[in-house]
Amino acid sequence: QVHLVESGGGVVQPGGSLRLSCTASGLTLENYYIGWFRQAPGQEREGVSCISRADDRIYYENPVKGRFTVSRDNDKNTVYLQMDSLKPEDTAVYYCATDCGIVSMGRRTIITESSTASWGQGTQVTVSS
């Protein structure tokens, strides 16, 4: 049985940092594209980042580009999302998923969900002074 768990969320002041973790049981994350998504109150879920299986392609949505960094530790079967220079508009529940798609529209990269992906339960990130 596939089980994903996000952790590392919390309350942080603007300009601060958090590192989210996505760990898994029942599957090996290095064999999957891994997407990070987020959902703010009253808003639709949106893409944050997408990392390919071989880590040779990493994509970020424009609002987080230059501030967020995704990486893997295959020995720990974990994918991380390092979030720096956090802003109040980053406040959301953050989810990881075992697939993600990419749509390029000019200068914008849109990270899309997959209907076959497995999801974690999410971790709350609150950026507030």
C-alpha positions in Angstrom: 0.0 0.0 0.0 1.4 3.4 -1.1 1.6 6.0 1.6 3.1 9.5 1.3 3.7 11.7 4.3 4.6 15.4 4.2 6.3 17.0 7.2 8.2 20.2 8.1 5.4 22.7 7.9 4.9 25.4 10.6 4.6 29.0 11.3 7.4 31.3 10.1 7.9 35.0 9.8 8.2 36.7 6.4 11.7 36.2 5.1 12.2 33.0 7.0 12.8 29.5 5.7 11.3 26.0 6.1 12.2 22.7 4.6 9.4 20.3 3.8 9.9 16.6 3.5 8.0 14.0 1.5 8.6 10.5 2.6 7.1 7.3 1.3 6.3 3.7 2.1 5.3 1.1 -0.4 7.1 2.7 -3.3 10.5 4.1 -4.2 10.3 7.8 -4.8 13.4 7.9 -7.1 11.4 6.0 -9.7 8.8 8.8 -9.9 8.4 12.3 -11.0 7.6 14.1 -7.8 5.4 17.2 -7.7 4.9 19.7 -4.9 1.6 21.5 -4.9 -0.1 23.9 -2.5 -3.6 25.1 -1.7 -4.3 28.3 0.1 -7.6 28.9 1.9 -10.4 29.5 -0.6 -8.2 28.9 -3.6 -7.6 26.0 -6.0 -4.6 23.8 -5.6 -1.7 25.0 -7.6 1.7 23.6 -8.7 4.9 24.6 -7.0 7.6 22.3 -8.4 8.2 19.1 -10.4 11.4 17.0 -10.4 12.0 14.3 -12.9 13.1 10.7 -12.1 16.7 11.3 -12.9 16.7 14.8 -11.4 17.9 16.2 -14.7 14.8 18.3 -15.1 13.5 20.5 -12.3 10.7 23.0 -12.8 9.2 25.7 -10.6 6.2 27.9 -11.0 7.1 31.6 -11.3 5.9 32.7 -7.8 8.5 30.4 -6.2 11.3 30.5 -8.7 14.6 31.5 -7.1 13.3 31.0 -3.6 12.3 27.3 -3.5 14.6 24.4 -4.2 13.6 20.8 -4.6 16.0 17.9 -4.0 16.1 14.2 -3.3 17.8 11.9 -0.8 17.3 8.5 -2.4 18.9 6.7 0.6 16.2 8.1 2.8 13.5 7.7 0.1 12.7 11.4 0.7 12.1 14.4 -1.5 12.7 17.9 0.0 11.3 21.3 -0.7 13.6 24.0 0.7 11.6 27.2 1.0 13.6 30.5 1.5 12.6 34.1 1.6 9.0 33.1 2.5 6.2 35.5 1.9 2.7 35.7 3.4 1.3 34.6 0.0 3.2 31.3 0.4 0.8 30.4 3.2 -1.0 27.2 2.2 -1.2 23.5 2.8 1.6 21.8 0.8 1.3 18.4 -0.8 3.6 16.1 -2.6 2.4 13.7 -5.3 4.0 10.9 -7.3 3.6 12.5 -10.6 3.4 15.9 -12.2 3.1 17.4 -15.7 4.7 20.4 -17.3 3.1 22.9 -19.6 5.2 25.7 -21.0 3.4 28.9 -21.9 5.9 31.4 -23.0 7.9 32.5 -19.9 5.5 30.6 -17.6 5.9 27.0 -16.5 2.6 25.5 -15.4 2.9 22.4 -13.2 -0.1 20.1 -13.6 -1.6 17.3 -11.5 -1.8 13.7 -12.7 -5.0 11.7 -12.2 -3.0 8.6 -11.3 -0.7 10.2 -8.7 -0.7 9.2 -5.1 -0.9 12.1 -2.6 0.1 12.8 0.9 -2.2 14.4 3.5 -0.4 17.8 3.3 1.5 20.0 5.8 0.4 23.5 6.8 2.8 26.4 6.1 1.9 29.7 7.6 3.9 32.8 6.9 3.0 35.6 9.2 4.5 38.3 11.4 
